């Protein structure tokens, strides 16, 4: 299954850059397998484009491979047999060729060129300034090592800083598009698929070949030669040097230690020594620091909790990594039984909350309420926790919600419990209007449906 789904905004950005007068320099980056090459391939269809994939070989090998690509692109016998020692010559050859439309030059895995020669970003800066900038050409620098791409192309200290005309950090595909990948699956099955594949196109492609979530996990994850068995290790070892330290932190969080003090305690280290690791994982979109949405100064809040953002990593560190000895010794059946027994309760139910919060933003845009909220998140204190809290400071409206991924319909008791927890939220206590929303994967009891029909402040959503 190879499909091109979502990415409308990114395609619009690329097309508008292509249509601008003169030159365009676009930096496109994002984690492995997120669909960067597919996006570019779709974009350059029908265009005069040179696509070059850099490798981890030495600079000379990359330059030679690029020379062959350029020779083919401009149909030059001279270049095919030439011994070229300079990148400048190759880019000049392209720009001295007459094209009937704007040429597009794609340097994929650009960071490997800078890895092979740390001076390459400076070399390319000179090429851009002297050869490309004042011509009708579009250049796309693409890469999958986030930290390297940022330091080589976007950071203030990079020679290329300020040269780009656009940048795109490609993220995972939102849950709302999953029906396009799995048109025959039920909403519940789509949520299960999303809970493990997390919007990464390559993972979705692999899982689409299996009849259900458990057979997909068995085939792609619990099989030692399966594509996803050791994927998190590959992901991290490309980005960081101390893989073991990062693994320990992520595993501690996956086991439920979400406070900084709890993570430090389980790792038997000082909280201050974890700061740089946590920041790196946040920069890589692997972790996020979450605070109650009602906090006025989230960056200073002492209520921060760390959460694994990536669904696949969350799943892998919770179910695969702690059980690798079973898999390695040929007893993956034991791990599969553990997954079957607790996947819904310990993983999918939490991802379902993310799905519901994503849906809240859609409802907000669809004028579902007679106002628009500007902040959305969770709330917790020492006693209570609320899955959905949305704030409309302008109109003093507060929406409180719960998300239940149950196999049976949600009843009135869930609403009563939520209403009781409303007093824990101090935000605009004496001036606000409170609204309620309940999300359920299995519908609602007739009693609750009847109550919702008689109230204007209560919405029920089957998600």
RAZI-V762521 format. One record per pair of residues at least 24 apart in sequence whose C-alpha atoms are under 7 Angstrom apart, sorted by the first residue. I is the first residue (numbers start at 1). J is the second residue. Records with the same first field share a line. If there is no record, write none. Layout:
I: J ; J
This chain:
1: 205
2: 205
6: 173 ; 177
11: 43
18: 138
22: 134 ; 135 ; 136 ; 137
23: 133 ; 134 ; 135 ; 136 ; 137 ; 138
24: 137 ; 138 ; 139 ; 165
25: 138 ; 139 ; 140 ; 164 ; 165 ; 166
26: 139 ; 140 ; 141 ; 164 ; 165 ; 166 ; 167
27: 140 ; 141 ; 142 ; 164 ; 166 ; 167 ; 168
28: 140 ; 141 ; 142 ; 143 ; 167 ; 168 ; 169
29: 142 ; 143 ; 144 ; 146 ; 149 ; 168 ; 169 ; 170
30: 143 ; 144 ; 146 ; 169 ; 170 ; 171
31: 144 ; 145 ; 146
32: 144
33: 200 ; 201 ; 202
34: 171 ; 172 ; 200 ; 201 ; 202
35: 201
36: 170
48: 101 ; 102 ; 103 ; 104
49: 103 ; 104 ; 105
50: 104 ; 105 ; 106
51: 105 ; 106 ; 107
52: 106 ; 107 ; 108
53: 107 ; 108 ; 109
54: 107 ; 108 ; 109 ; 110 ; 112 ; 113
55: 112
56: 112
58: 116
59: 113 ; 116 ; 117
63: 87
88: 127
92: 131
102: 136 ; 137
103: 137 ; 138
104: 137 ; 138 ; 139
105: 138 ; 139 ; 140
106: 139 ; 140 ; 141
107: 140 ; 141 ; 142
108: 141 ; 142 ; 143
109: 142 ; 143 ; 144
110: 141 ; 142 ; 143
111: 143 ; 148 ; 149
121: 152 ; 159 ; 160
122: 159
125: 159 ; 160
145: 238 ; 239
146: 284
147: 239
172: 199 ; 200
173: 199 ; 200
174: 199
175: 199 ; 355
188: 441
191: 352
192: 348
195: 311 ; 348 ; 351
196: 311 ; 312 ; 315
197: 311 ; 312
198: 310 ; 311 ; 312
222: 327 ; 332
232: 313
246: 277
251: 317
253: 307
254: 314 ; 317 ; 318
255: 318
258: 305 ; 306 ; 307
259: 304 ; 305 ; 306
285: 309
286: 310
292: 377 ; 378 ; 379 ; 380
293: 376 ; 377 ; 378 ; 379 ; 389
294: 427
315: 347
349: 405
352: 405
353: 387 ; 403
356: 403 ; 439
357: 388
384: 421
396: 428 ; 431 ; 432 ; 433
397: 432 ; 433 ; 434
398: 432 ; 433 ; 434 ; 435
399: 434 ; 435 ; 436
400: 435 ; 436 ; 437
401: 436 ; 437 ; 438
402: 437 ; 438 ; 439
403: 438 ; 439 ; 440
404: 439 ; 440 ; 441
405: 440 ; 441
406: 441 ; 442
407: 442
408: 442
409: 442 ; 443 ; 444 ; 445
410: 440 ; 443 ; 444 ; 445
411: 444 ; 445 ; 448
412: 447 ; 448
439: 463
